[in-house]
């Protein structure tokens, strides 16, 4: 694909207007119109409705690919500029934060894809606890982070990666354990003793954790990691919640994972700092989003 055509098309999608897109790109409206027309001819389908200007279903899909391709191109140009300039010392490591099991199988796939693309850049994996899904980025302790749910912080930007069914984790002695195949409803978990988290845990995470009910009953146990949750669960002192893929990564004897049928499905995200300029972050982000389109639907099942 011609990146100039993609750039013009994406500008029209984001501006919702050919004239504003042309101004943003320092081109004439006629040139932008021609670029979009050529791209539609190449794809063999209409990408934009003209009046009012909005993307067609095919246009929305292509816009996602365009953002990824253009971001990777920008990162490659920045990387080459850095490579050509005299460099001193070892390349700066990319610090990847992972909350829990991250985005399931997508997390190791993204890390491995980045290592293949940038074998000269060290990758440092850092485990994040339940309080750190935005603070680790804001405080510059990681460069990218696999988190859930999306941080409610204007300093952090996110890409949606996987979307999955919710589950509760209970001991095998719980009456709910018998519903591991059929599932339960949110009302059925109202009396479970969910574990506690520290007071400085972001509200967006506690809403996710307790299915939107801050008044939900609490255990005496405090947990910051999935391992601590499961310790309380198998001891019969607490219950936990998570995404369906949690069961594949934490299959502890004595812990049972029960689907919550009427809870809204939740997503995992890749989070970065707003305005981040590190080329390696852009490369990692572009690769991860591209892999999410390929693997995400399979992971969410």
BAFI-3210 file (N, C-alpha, C; in Angstrom, 3 decimals, decimal comma, padded with zeros to 6 digits):
// residues 301
n [1|2|3|4|5|6|7|8|9|10|11|12|13|14|15|16|17|18|19|20|21|22|23|24|25|26|27|28|29|30|31|32|33|34|35|36|37|38|39|40|41|42|43|44|45|46|47|48|49|50|51|52|53|54|55|56|57|58|59|60|61|62|63|64|65|66|67|68|69|70|71|72|73|74|75|76|77|78|79|80|81|82|83|84|85|86|87|88|89|90|91|92|93|94|95|96|97|98|99|100|101|102|103|104|105|106|107|108|109|110|111|112|113|114|115|116|117|118|119|120|121|122|123|124|125|126|127|128|129|130|131|132|133|134|135|136|137|138|139|140|141|142|143|144|145|146|147|148|149|150|151|152|153|154|155|156|157|158|159|160|161|162|163|164|165|166|167|168|169|170|171|172|173|174|175|176|177|178|179|180|181|182|183|184|185|186|187|188|189|190|191|192|193|194|195|196|197|198|199|200|201|202|203|204|205|206|207|208|209|210|211|212|213|214|215|216|217|218|219|220|221|222|223|224|225|226|227|228|229|230|231|232|233|234|235|236|237|238|239|240|241|242|243|244|245|246|247|248|249|250|251|252|253|254|255|256|257|258|259|260|261|262|263|264|265|266|267|268|269|270|271|272|273|274|275|276|277|278|279|280|281|282|283|284|285|286|287|288|289|290|291|292|293|294|295|296|297|298|299|300|301]
n.u [000,836|000,414|001,863|001,383|-001,190|-002,602|-002,079|-003,418|-006,051|-006,477|-006,253|-008,551|-010,522|-010,068|-010,394|-012,866|-013,500|-012,693|-011,394|-010,278|-008,581|-006,807|-005,625|-004,317|-002,412|-000,961|-001,648|-003,505|-007,129|-008,049|-005,945|-006,007|-008,556|-008,134|-006,209|-007,700|-009,604|-007,972|-007,078|-009,460|-010,034|-007,910|-008,517|-010,935|-013,429|-015,811|-014,605|-015,173|-018,045|-019,490|-021,197|-022,722|-019,123|-017,796|-016,408|-016,944|-017,947|-015,802|-013,940|-013,543|-012,267|-009,934|-008,826|-007,864|-005,755|-004,227|-003,416|-001,708|000,275|001,328|002,277|004,277|005,952|006,754|008,115|010,175|011,558|012,448|014,029|016,039|017,202|018,299|020,071|021,860|023,039|025,937|026,369|026,420|027,395|025,282|022,105|019,110|017,072|013,833|011,172|008,788|005,737|003,667|000,546|-000,738|-001,494|-001,220|-002,168|-002,998|-002,160|-001,305|000,558|003,269|003,617|003,757|006,013|008,010|007,826|008,715|011,332|012,392|012,166|013,707|016,466|018,680|017,877|017,535|015,042|013,112|011,124|008,567|006,760|003,548|001,534|-001,889|-002,350|-000,935|-001,619|-001,720|000,053|002,679|003,456|003,092|004,890|007,233|008,350|007,953|007,791|005,833|002,691|000,836|-002,390|-005,466|-008,556|-008,974|-006,917|-008,127|-006,951|-005,645|-003,075|-002,300|-002,408|-004,311|-004,553|-006,986|-006,846|-007,506|-010,744|-012,832|-014,843|-016,059|-014,988|-015,428|-013,394|-013,368|-013,129|-012,883|-014,665|-016,804|-020,313|-020,814|-018,963|-019,902|-021,090|-019,291|-019,292|-021,824|-022,106|-022,667|-024,640|-024,292|-025,718|-025,556|-023,057|-023,023|-022,748|-020,217|-016,995|-015,056|-011,601|-009,629|-008,245|-005,524|-006,168|-005,325|-005,683|-006,619|-009,869|-011,083|-010,048|-011,003|-013,752|-013,900|-012,934|-014,827|-017,175|-018,453|-019,647|-019,025|-019,741|-019,635|-019,245|-016,348|-013,409|-011,139|-008,666|-005,953|-004,928|-002,515|-001,576|-002,186|-001,306|-001,488|-004,220|-005,120|-004,000|-005,560|-008,015|-007,823|-007,460|-009,915|-010,679|-011,209|-012,556|-012,046|-011,876|-011,790|-010,573|-011,590|-009,326|-007,686|-007,945|-006,438|-003,859|-003,482|-003,941|-004,582|-004,564|-007,549|-008,722|-011,459|-012,828|-015,361|-017,683|-019,196|-022,183|-023,851|-022,309|-020,728|-018,547|-015,016|-012,085|-008,555|-005,654|-003,101|-001,036|000,397|002,483|001,001|002,006|004,474|007,740|009,684|011,161|011,196|009,026|006,918|007,302|006,891|004,263|002,910|003,406|002,131|-000,567|-001,147|-000,799|-002,830|-005,127|-004,974|-004,737|-006,438|-009,374|-009,310|-008,154|-010,066|-012,145]
n.v [-001,198|002,272|004,570|007,300|007,568|006,194|007,861|010,243|009,257|008,398|010,821|012,152|010,481|010,925|013,674|014,059|015,513|016,673|019,072|019,998|017,864|018,151|020,606|019,936|018,167|019,756|019,843|020,192|020,280|018,941|017,193|015,477|014,375|013,022|011,144|009,549|008,539|007,017|005,088|003,806|002,708|000,919|-000,846|-001,754|-001,061|001,116|003,415|005,669|007,474|010,281|012,459|013,086|013,188|010,119|007,004|003,975|000,564|-000,998|001,030|001,694|-000,588|-000,541|001,821|001,155|-000,588|001,258|003,097|001,464|000,720|003,238|004,139|002,252|002,795|005,452|004,931|003,302|005,115|006,957|005,247|004,519|007,002|007,386|005,242|005,885|008,170|008,852|006,516|005,920|003,449|000,780|-000,069|001,472|-000,326|-001,788|-001,449|-003,546|-003,692|-005,992|-006,840|-009,257|-012,024|-010,618|-010,059|-012,662|-015,259|-013,454|-011,723|-012,976|-013,478|-010,920|-009,859|-011,610|-011,103|-008,470|-008,810|-010,232|-008,316|-006,221|-007,112|-006,047|-004,587|-004,675|-006,363|-005,785|-007,419|-006,592|-007,310|-006,205|-005,046|-004,976|-002,293|-000,778|-000,214|002,156|003,877|002,858|003,511|006,321|007,121|006,498|003,926|001,808|001,311|000,428|-001,207|-004,113|-004,203|-004,227|-002,866|-000,335|002,398|005,241|007,878|010,796|011,012|008,676|006,503|004,029|000,818|-001,428|-004,883|-007,797|-009,291|-010,654|-013,179|-012,788|-014,219|-015,870|-016,823|-019,496|-021,569|-025,188|-026,224|-024,537|-023,847|-022,756|-023,900|-026,118|-025,117|-024,756|-025,447|-024,682|-022,014|-018,868|-016,074|-012,494|-011,755|-014,083|-014,100|-012,291|-012,676|-013,646|-013,683|-011,428|-010,731|-008,085|-004,956|-002,546|000,829|002,781|001,739|002,161|003,448|002,569|000,014|-001,319|-001,195|-002,910|-005,262|-005,894|-006,211|-003,780|-003,104|-001,472|-001,891|-004,546|-007,576|-008,129|-010,096|-010,788|-010,955|-009,379|-008,681|-008,374|-009,497|-012,068|-014,535|-014,169|-013,845|-016,426|-017,932|-017,156|-018,071|-020,943|-021,567|-021,098|-018,611|-016,366|-014,895|-014,434|-012,472|-012,341|-012,569|-014,906|-016,250|-016,368|-018,801|-020,538|-019,871|-019,971|-022,524|-023,718|-026,373|-027,008|-024,565|-023,169|-022,114|-020,101|-019,224|-015,983|-015,272|-013,041|-010,831|-007,972|-008,503|-008,067|-006,142|-006,476|-004,366|-002,534|-000,206|003,049|005,943|009,121|010,987|009,771|009,359|007,501|005,466|002,634|002,034|002,735|000,826|-001,574|-001,167|-001,026|-003,619|-005,194|-004,407|-005,205|-008,000|-008,498|-008,218|-010,491|-012,637|-012,047|-012,593|-015,385|-015,791|-014,734|-016,541]
n.w [000,000|-000,704|001,347|001,396|000,402|002,367|004,550|003,825|003,669|006,358|007,690|006,757|007,858|010,599|010,852|009,771|007,537|004,332|003,672|006,122|006,613|004,460|005,111|007,479|006,454|004,814|002,120|-000,967|-001,062|-003,333|-003,906|-001,681|-001,994|-004,389|-003,551|-001,761|-003,526|-005,248|-003,449|-002,815|-005,310|-005,520|-003,431|-004,192|-003,192|-001,555|000,765|002,231|003,251|001,663|002,314|005,151|005,804|006,612|007,763|005,926|006,768|005,726|005,550|008,247|009,147|007,581|008,518|011,056|010,361|008,952|010,919|012,441|010,515|009,776|012,237|012,754|010,600|011,176|013,553|012,577|010,933|012,858|014,359|012,528|012,150|014,674|014,667|012,655|013,655|015,709|018,310|021,814|024,055|025,460|023,996|025,232|027,491|026,796|028,878|029,997|031,462|033,222|034,224|036,301|034,316|032,044|028,706|028,173|025,857|024,002|025,140|025,528|022,797|021,652|022,945|022,019|019,263|019,180|020,082|017,950|015,959|016,954|017,808|019,045|021,207|024,645|026,607|029,394|031,648|033,839|036,685|037,546|040,264|041,547|042,064|040,281|037,617|036,235|037,529|037,314|034,721|034,682|036,612|035,385|035,545|033,907|030,335|028,558|029,169|029,959|030,859|032,831|033,960|031,329|032,167|033,933|033,214|032,043|031,250|030,148|027,368|025,604|023,940|022,863|023,397|023,981|024,456|026,837|028,540|031,904|035,043|038,259|041,024|043,133|046,118|045,898|047,652|047,747|047,282|044,775|043,128|041,819|039,603|037,606|034,915|033,909|034,751|036,553|037,828|038,272|040,549|042,011|043,155|045,157|047,928|048,276|049,876|048,783|048,169|049,697|048,532|048,590|049,818|048,013|045,534|042,133|041,316|038,959|038,710|041,011|040,520|038,342|039,523|041,535|040,154|039,676|042,084|044,818|047,421|047,843|049,669|051,764|052,263|054,991|053,964|052,248|048,977|046,392|044,116|041,586|042,624|045,394|045,618|044,894|046,927|049,124|048,168|047,875|050,495|051,459|052,360|050,832|047,779|044,262|041,187|037,580|034,179|031,603|030,586|032,774|034,069|032,539|033,111|035,835|037,143|039,866|042,252|043,977|043,471|041,752|038,692|037,672|035,217|034,826|033,798|033,115|033,447|032,033|029,279|029,522|028,682|027,953|027,900|026,124|027,489|027,264|027,805|027,214|024,443|024,251|022,942|022,375|019,971|020,152|021,746|020,066|018,044|019,488|020,272|017,797|016,753|018,707|018,576|015,969|016,209|018,026|016,519|015,037|016,909|019,010|018,879|019,087|021,566|023,250|023,351]
ca.u [000,000|001,110|001,662|000,816|-002,634|-003,103|-001,998|-004,521|-007,296|-006,614|-006,502|-009,968|-011,292|-009,915|-010,903|-014,257|-013,678|-011,584|-010,659|-009,449|-007,507|-005,828|-004,889|-003,431|-001,329|-000,339|-001,960|-004,751|-008,259|-008,129|-004,952|-006,498|-009,669|-007,548|-005,564|-008,738|-010,171|-007,026|-007,070|-010,709|-009,876|-006,999|-009,163|-012,124|-014,624|-015,919|-014,033|-015,740|-019,268|-019,085|-022,041|-021,503|-017,927|-017,628|-015,908|-017,797|-017,379|-014,475|-013,064|-013,178|-011,265|-008,669|-008,265|-007,064|-004,492|-003,455|-002,754|-000,600|001,334|001,956|003,035|005,504|006,813|007,358|009,095|011,326|012,326|013,144|015,055|017,153|017,892|019,132|021,121|022,857|023,799|026,876|025,717|027,343|026,916|024,264|020,776|018,228|016,126|012,402|010,627|007,419|005,001|002,632|-000,354|-001,238|-001,002|-001,215|-003,225|-002,963|-001,132|-000,832|001,696|004,553|003,734|004,193|007,399|008,879|007,841|009,588|012,726|012,835|012,277|014,758|017,295|019,714|017,289|017,168|013,663|012,973|009,741|008,341|005,431|002,812|000,446|-003,199|-002,405|000,047|-001,923|-001,399|001,158|003,993|003,760|003,162|006,112|008,354|008,965|007,854|007,550|004,537|002,133|-000,364|-003,205|-006,926|-009,200|-008,269|-006,733|-008,847|-005,869|-005,405|-001,651|-002,072|-003,173|-004,461|-005,063|-007,727|-006,182|-008,378|-012,017|-013,128|-015,862|-015,626|-015,107|-015,074|-012,547|-013,853|-012,556|-013,688|-015,683|-017,894|-021,478|-020,765|-018,004|-020,645|-021,550|-018,117|-019,614|-023,032|-021,939|-023,527|-024,968|-023,693|-026,459|-025,160|-021,765|-023,158|-022,340|-018,846|-016,050|-013,984|-010,420|-009,473|-007,059|-005,179|-007,017|-004,874|-005,962|-007,490|-011,294|-011,418|-009,715|-011,910|-015,042|-013,728|-012,713|-016,027|-018,326|-019,118|-020,325|-018,019|-020,220|-019,605|-018,624|-014,899|-012,686|-010,087|-007,405|-005,551|-004,168|-001,971|-001,186|-003,006|-000,854|-002,055|-005,651|-005,325|-003,677|-006,762|-009,108|-007,682|-007,587|-011,313|-010,860|-011,537|-012,885|-011,459|-012,510|-010,820|-010,998|-011,657|-007,988|-007,062|-007,941|-005,379|-002,545|-003,407|-004,708|-004,161|-005,438|-008,422|-009,359|-012,401|-013,090|-016,770|-018,096|-020,283|-022,834|-024,457|-021,356|-020,190|-017,199|-014,022|-010,914|-007,210|-005,165|-001,709|-001,026|001,634|002,346|000,597|003,124|005,729|008,489|010,680|010,829|010,956|007,652|006,046|007,446|006,221|002,819|002,416|003,426|001,152|-001,911|-001,307|-000,995|-004,134|-006,150|-004,876|-004,901|-007,420|-010,630|-009,083|-007,863|-011,262|-013,167]
ca.v [000,000|003,552|005,204|008,640|007,414|005,832|009,044|011,127|008,599|008,414|012,207|012,440|009,746|011,544|015,051|014,062|016,607|016,667|020,331|020,025|016,886|018,759|021,627|019,218|017,520|020,762|019,481|020,784|019,358|018,100|016,118|014,512|013,670|012,091|010,048|008,656|007,852|005,993|004,010|003,052|001,912|-000,185|-001,803|-002,257|-000,820|002,467|003,519|006,828|008,153|011,657|013,540|013,659|012,350|009,119|005,758|002,808|-000,559|-001,316|002,143|001,588|-001,650|-000,089|002,873|000,501|-001,023|002,447|003,627|000,571|000,821|004,552|004,208|001,459|003,535|006,554|004,368|002,843|006,297|007,474|004,286|004,641|008,262|007,150|004,300|006,566|009,079|008,141|006,017|005,599|002,487|-000,223|000,511|001,555|-001,457|-001,530|-001,971|-003,990|-004,045|-007,000|-007,055|-010,631|-012,784|-009,729|-010,308|-014,099|-015,695|-012,316|-011,060|-013,518|-013,344|-009,552|-009,713|-012,351|-010,400|-007,305|-009,270|-010,563|-007,081|-005,368|-008,012|-005,304|-003,858|-005,545|-006,264|-006,063|-007,695|-006,199|-007,686|-005,119|-005,477|-004,432|-000,838|-000,118|-000,299|003,440|004,551|002,408|004,313|007,741|007,327|006,119|002,666|000,953|002,056|-000,054|-002,085|-004,904|-003,952|-004,240|-002,320|000,838|003,412|006,508|008,837|011,492|010,901|007,325|006,107|002,574|000,062|-002,622|-006,067|-008,967|-009,098|-011,990|-013,387|-012,674|-015,409|-015,765|-017,915|-019,925|-022,863|-026,317|-026,516|-023,574|-024,329|-022,271|-024,687|-027,075|-024,420|-024,413|-025,631|-023,939|-020,599|-018,212|-014,696|-011,544|-011,828|-015,284|-013,914|-011,148|-013,002|-014,162|-012,792|-011,034|-010,216|-006,636|-004,342|-001,326|001,987|003,609|001,067|003,010|003,093|001,798|-001,393|-001,915|-001,394|-004,130|-006,393|-006,219|-006,170|-002,488|-002,930|-001,170|-002,356|-006,011|-008,107|-008,312|-010,987|-010,122|-011,072|-008,330|-009,290|-007,463|-010,275|-013,274|-015,600|-013,911|-014,142|-017,870|-018,437|-016,975|-018,882|-022,368|-021,689|-020,894|-017,336|-015,262|-015,191|-013,468|-012,367|-012,108|-012,900|-016,345|-016,807|-016,541|-020,229|-021,236|-019,495|-020,178|-023,740|-024,202|-027,379|-026,451|-023,342|-023,439|-020,894|-020,197|-018,099|-015,108|-015,190|-011,757|-009,729|-007,514|-008,947|-007,021|-006,163|-006,151|-003,217|-002,105|001,192|003,805|007,348|010,039|011,781|009,014|009,535|006,452|004,633|001,239|001,943|002,739|-000,478|-002,576|-000,909|-001,416|-005,077|-005,773|-004,161|-006,069|-009,369|-008,582|-008,430|-011,887|-013,617|-011,636|-013,341|-016,755|-015,759|-014,382|-017,593]
ca.w [000,000|-000,738|002,646|001,199|000,277|003,692|005,407|003,459|004,066|007,811|008,094|006,494|008,865|011,915|010,824|009,334|006,559|003,373|003,750|007,335|006,420|003,557|005,872|008,407|005,708|003,942|000,746|-001,452|-000,939|-004,531|-003,790|-000,694|-002,638|-005,371|-002,818|-001,250|-004,676|-005,701|-002,456|-003,001|-006,529|-005,229|-002,545|-004,858|-002,379|-001,010|002,107|002,927|002,843|001,360|002,833|005,713|005,683|007,670|007,170|005,743|007,540|005,181|005,903|009,664|009,291|007,003|009,365|012,088|009,751|008,573|012,131|012,788|009,513|009,844|013,487|012,584|009,674|011,921|014,483|011,796|010,523|014,044|014,737|011,595|012,445|015,859|014,309|011,822|014,515|016,583|019,522|022,897|025,024|025,167|023,792|026,393|027,484|026,796|030,130|029,737|032,672|033,008|035,362|036,279|033,161|030,888|027,723|027,861|024,903|023,215|025,789|025,062|021,338|021,369|023,409|021,096|017,978|019,336|020,167|016,592|015,177|017,516|018,619|019,761|022,341|025,773|027,090|030,821|032,025|035,225|037,155|038,186|041,133|041,210|042,260|039,420|036,191|035,609|038,221|036,834|033,536|035,026|037,398|034,524|035,956|032,729|029,088|028,080|030,195|029,703|032,046|032,752|032,760|030,815|033,203|033,806|033,450|030,778|030,914|029,637|026,184|025,583|022,794|023,270|022,866|024,026|025,154|027,340|029,547|033,292|035,888|039,671|041,498|044,446|046,513|045,422|048,664|047,619|046,528|043,392|042,338|040,993|038,397|036,792|033,503|033,543|035,027|037,533|037,504|039,217|041,810|042,743|043,822|046,064|049,301|048,347|050,570|047,873|048,859|049,742|047,918|049,320|049,583|046,890|044,261|041,308|041,338|037,757|038,928|041,987|039,838|037,553|040,420|042,300|039,246|039,784|043,375|045,840|048,726|047,889|050,878|051,686|053,154|055,760|053,210|051,313|047,892|045,383|042,943|041,416|043,513|046,711|045,512|044,889|048,260|049,935|047,629|048,201|051,948|051,798|053,057|049,934|046,386|043,342|039,879|036,523|032,823|031,358|030,372|034,080|034,415|031,798|033,640|037,282|037,438|041,177|042,876|045,006|042,976|040,671|037,912|037,294|034,360|035,278|032,497|032,782|033,628|030,750|028,943|029,778|027,793|028,413|027,139|026,153|027,907|027,088|028,192|026,154|023,943|024,285|021,696|022,174|018,797|020,508|022,244|018,884|017,378|020,322|020,219|016,484|016,641|019,618|018,033|014,792|016,688|018,699|015,493|014,583|017,977|020,012|018,881|019,532|022,995|023,988|023,363]
c.u [000,871|000,813|001,110|-000,702|-003,254|-003,124|-003,140|-005,862|-007,513|-006,886|-007,968|-010,854|-011,244|-010,459|-012,386|-014,546|-012,467|-010,746|-009,755|-008,302|-006,414|-004,980|-003,896|-002,220|-000,555|-000,464|-003,216|-005,890|-008,386|-007,153|-005,426|-007,649|-009,154|-006,915|-006,602|-009,366|-009,271|-007,018|-008,337|-010,636|-008,990|-007,672|-010,422|-013,391|-014,632|-015,445|-014,644|-017,101|-018,913|-019,944|-023,042|-020,340|-017,831|-017,146|-017,001|-017,248|-015,987|-013,475|-012,629|-012,113|-009,913|-008,024|-007,421|-005,730|-003,605|-002,720|-001,545|000,563|002,068|002,773|004,340|006,477|007,514|008,437|010,342|012,192|013,109|014,279|016,268|017,925|018,803|020,311|022,247|023,693|024,777|026,182|026,757|026,696|025,845|022,914|019,946|017,249|014,685|011,819|009,135|006,772|003,883|001,829|-000,938|-000,637|-001,080|-002,409|-003,138|-001,859|-000,571|000,424|003,040|004,725|004,249|005,647|008,355|008,958|008,751|011,053|013,256|013,045|013,432|015,688|018,375|019,191|016,947|015,717|013,646|011,495|009,565|006,903|004,791|001,750|-000,826|-003,293|-001,644|-000,355|-001,839|-000,161|002,525|004,415|003,995|004,449|007,364|009,111|008,868|007,573|006,228|004,010|000,898|-001,223|-004,676|-007,453|-008,415|-008,116|-007,534|-007,867|-005,514|-003,946|-001,307|-002,981|-003,218|-004,919|-005,776|-007,121|-007,101|-009,661|-012,543|-014,289|-015,259|-015,830|-014,930|-014,257|-012,983|-013,150|-013,457|-014,740|-016,883|-019,076|-021,463|-019,837|-018,719|-021,122|-020,403|-018,386|-020,807|-022,878|-022,931|-023,838|-024,369|-024,394|-026,023|-023,857|-021,820|-022,612|-020,932|-017,941|-014,880|-012,808|-010,371|-008,255|-006,757|-006,044|-006,611|-005,027|-006,905|-008,934|-011,676|-011,114|-010,658|-013,304|-015,014|-013,702|-013,995|-017,300|-019,155|-019,802|-019,283|-018,430|-020,141|-018,800|-017,128|-014,418|-011,710|-008,767|-007,193|-004,675|-003,737|-001,614|-002,123|-002,599|-001,422|-003,564|-005,877|-004,976|-004,881|-007,911|-008,977|-007,754|-009,027|-011,601|-011,360|-011,954|-012,245|-012,251|-011,448|-011,436|-010,912|-010,266|-007,222|-006,923|-006,816|-004,006|-002,383|-004,257|-004,224|-005,105|-006,265|-009,109|-010,222|-012,788|-014,483|-017,153|-019,240|-021,026|-023,345|-023,550|-020,859|-018,792|-016,234|-012,808|-009,625|-006,641|-003,643|-001,726|000,359|001,403|001,906|001,809|004,465|006,430|009,530|010,296|010,506|009,552|006,677|006,110|006,691|004,713|002,232|002,359|002,330|-000,269|-002,165|-001,546|-002,354|-005,241|-006,157|-005,243|-006,047|-008,701|-010,468|-008,844|-009,144|-012,294|-013,115]
c.v [001,248|004,303|006,620|008,571|007,068|007,039|010,011|010,544|008,695|009,834|012,588|011,740|010,480|012,966|015,102|015,096|016,613|017,934|020,395|019,025|017,456|019,788|020,975|018,634|018,479|020,354|020,232|019,798|018,429|016,932|015,042|013,694|012,636|010,893|009,039|007,866|006,751|004,805|003,157|002,192|000,701|-001,267|-002,400|-002,088|000,620|002,462|004,647|007,199|009,632|012,729|012,989|012,674|011,419|007,826|004,718|001,690|-000,966|-000,229|002,086|000,521|-001,188|000,988|002,275|000,026|000,180|003,020|002,776|000,733|002,159|004,707|003,429|002,168|004,688|006,043|003,903|004,017|006,876|006,560|004,388|005,928|008,101|006,235|004,988|007,538|008,267|007,752|005,660|004,569|001,540|000,439|000,479|000,377|-000,966|-002,222|-002,273|-004,408|-005,019|-007,153|-008,455|-011,410|-011,940|-009,956|-011,741|-014,403|-014,552|-011,689|-011,660|-013,403|-011,954|-009,342|-010,413|-011,671|-009,180|-007,736|-009,668|-009,310|-006,216|-006,199|-007,294|-004,613|-004,838|-005,307|-006,664|-006,240|-007,394|-006,520|-006,518|-005,693|-004,702|-002,908|-000,066|-000,011|001,053|004,068|004,117|003,184|005,768|008,052|006,842|004,903|001,606|001,853|001,682|-001,001|-002,806|-004,828|-004,233|-003,616|-001,118|001,873|004,678|007,627|009,482|011,447|009,563|007,066|004,583|002,062|-001,166|-003,846|-007,283|-008,614|-010,468|-011,994|-013,248|-014,004|-015,010|-016,984|-018,247|-021,226|-024,006|-026,753|-025,580|-024,186|-023,899|-023,106|-025,671|-026,454|-024,075|-024,554|-024,790|-022,431|-020,086|-016,801|-013,791|-011,619|-013,021|-015,101|-012,814|-011,440|-013,584|-013,177|-012,432|-010,457|-008,691|-006,208|-003,052|-000,136|002,829|002,900|001,931|002,510|002,277|000,320|-002,029|-002,111|-002,691|-005,355|-006,863|-006,111|-004,903|-002,224|-002,730|-001,698|-003,873|-006,485|-008,353|-009,372|-010,163|-010,115|-009,874|-008,979|-008,225|-008,174|-011,474|-014,403|-015,423|-014,167|-015,642|-018,508|-018,323|-017,857|-020,335|-022,612|-021,472|-019,574|-016,224|-015,791|-014,114|-013,400|-012,097|-012,343|-014,412|-016,967|-016,996|-018,020|-020,985|-020,964|-019,804|-021,375|-024,348|-025,292|-026,725|-025,171|-023,683|-022,120|-021,011|-018,999|-017,308|-014,671|-013,800|-010,572|-009,271|-008,092|-007,773|-007,216|-006,018|-005,117|-003,159|-000,616|001,797|005,223|008,173|010,878|011,075|009,091|008,439|005,590|003,191|001,036|001,890|001,405|-001,550|-002,410|-001,363|-002,924|-005,716|-005,598|-005,050|-007,523|-009,540|-008,825|-009,883|-012,864|-013,310|-012,431|-014,787|-016,819|-015,547|-015,488|-018,391]
c.w [000,000|000,561|002,511|001,103|001,629|004,622|005,110|003,911|005,569|008,311|007,868|007,527|010,204|011,964|010,455|008,267|005,629|003,489|004,964|007,232|005,529|004,286|006,821|007,703|004,814|002,466|000,316|-001,244|-002,147|-004,450|-002,816|-001,285|-003,634|-004,675|-002,330|-002,399|-005,197|-004,748|-002,579|-004,251|-006,285|-004,394|-003,166|-004,058|-001,895|000,434|002,921|002,359|002,669|002,042|003,849|005,597|006,889|007,024|007,006|006,641|007,039|005,545|007,357|009,863|008,747|007,865|010,480|011,549|009,416|009,777|012,499|011,821|009,599|011,123|013,373|011,642|010,373|012,870|013,746|011,361|011,698|014,455|013,814|011,827|013,657|015,531|013,550|012,648|015,347|017,893|020,555|023,809|024,516|024,939|025,075|026,363|027,379|028,018|029,936|031,049|032,347|034,294|035,258|035,134|031,888|029,995|027,209|026,846|024,070|023,819|025,365|023,553|020,977|021,780|022,451|019,731|018,058|019,383|018,790|015,761|015,645|018,396|019,425|021,012|023,462|026,177|028,558|031,138|033,509|035,626|037,888|039,111|040,805|041,363|041,187|037,960|035,491|036,228|037,709|035,593|033,902|035,784|036,667|035,047|034,870|031,524|028,434|029,150|029,681|030,962|031,770|034,022|032,258|031,924|032,905|034,142|032,121|030,362|030,265|028,446|026,127|024,226|023,332|022,600|022,826|024,771|025,535|028,328|030,942|034,025|037,355|040,033|042,916|044,826|046,067|046,431|048,565|046,877|045,058|042,512|041,422|039,687|037,463|035,294|033,066|033,731|036,056|037,041|038,565|040,567|042,653|043,521|044,878|047,453|049,390|049,084|049,649|048,659|048,790|048,941|048,676|048,915|048,398|045,536|043,430|041,286|040,108|037,953|039,939|041,396|039,022|038,470|041,089|041,461|039,446|041,102|044,468|047,214|048,870|049,103|050,685|052,676|053,988|055,001|052,291|050,247|046,892|044,087|042,786|042,346|044,923|046,722|045,649|046,225|049,178|049,489|048,093|049,707|052,404|052,474|052,151|048,572|045,523|042,055|038,832|035,164|032,620|031,219|031,672|034,418|033,715|032,404|035,121|037,691|038,752|041,672|043,983|044,602|041,768|040,010|037,293|036,426|035,004|034,024|032,142|033,072|032,264|030,514|029,118|028,883|028,572|027,445|027,159|026,443|027,708|027,585|026,990|025,745|023,976|022,922|021,453|020,964|019,156|021,065|021,070|018,149|018,165|020,237|018,884|016,308|017,488|019,084|016,814|015,211|017,349|017,694|015,022|015,677|018,917|020,012|019,378|021,034|023,795|024,100|024,658]
res [x|x|x|x|x|x|x|x|x|x|x|x|x|x|x|x|x|x|x|x|x|x|x|x|x|x|x|x|x|x|x|x|x|x|x|x|x|x|x|x|x|x|x|x|x|x|x|x|x|x|x|x|x|x|x|x|x|x|x|x|x|x|x|x|x|x|x|x|x|x|x|x|x|x|x|x|x|x|x|x|x|x|x|x|x|x|x|x|x|x|x|x|x|x|x|x|x|x|x|x|x|x|x|x|x|x|x|x|x|x|x|x|x|x|x|x|x|x|x|x|x|x|x|x|x|x|x|x|x|x|x|x|x|x|x|x|x|x|x|x|x|x|x|x|x|x|x|x|x|x|x|x|x|x|x|x|x|x|x|x|x|x|x|x|x|x|x|x|x|x|x|x|x|x|x|x|x|x|x|x|x|x|x|x|x|x|x|x|x|x|x|x|x|x|x|x|x|x|x|x|x|x|x|x|x|x|x|x|x|x|x|x|x|x|x|x|x|x|x|x|x|x|x|x|x|x|x|x|x|x|x|x|x|x|x|x|x|x|x|x|x|x|x|x|x|x|x|x|x|x|x|x|x|x|x|x|x|x|x|x|x|x|x|x|x|x|x|x|x|x|x|x|x|x|x|x|x|x|x|x|x|x|x|x|x|x|x|x|x|x|x|x|x|x|x|x|x|x|x|x|x]
***
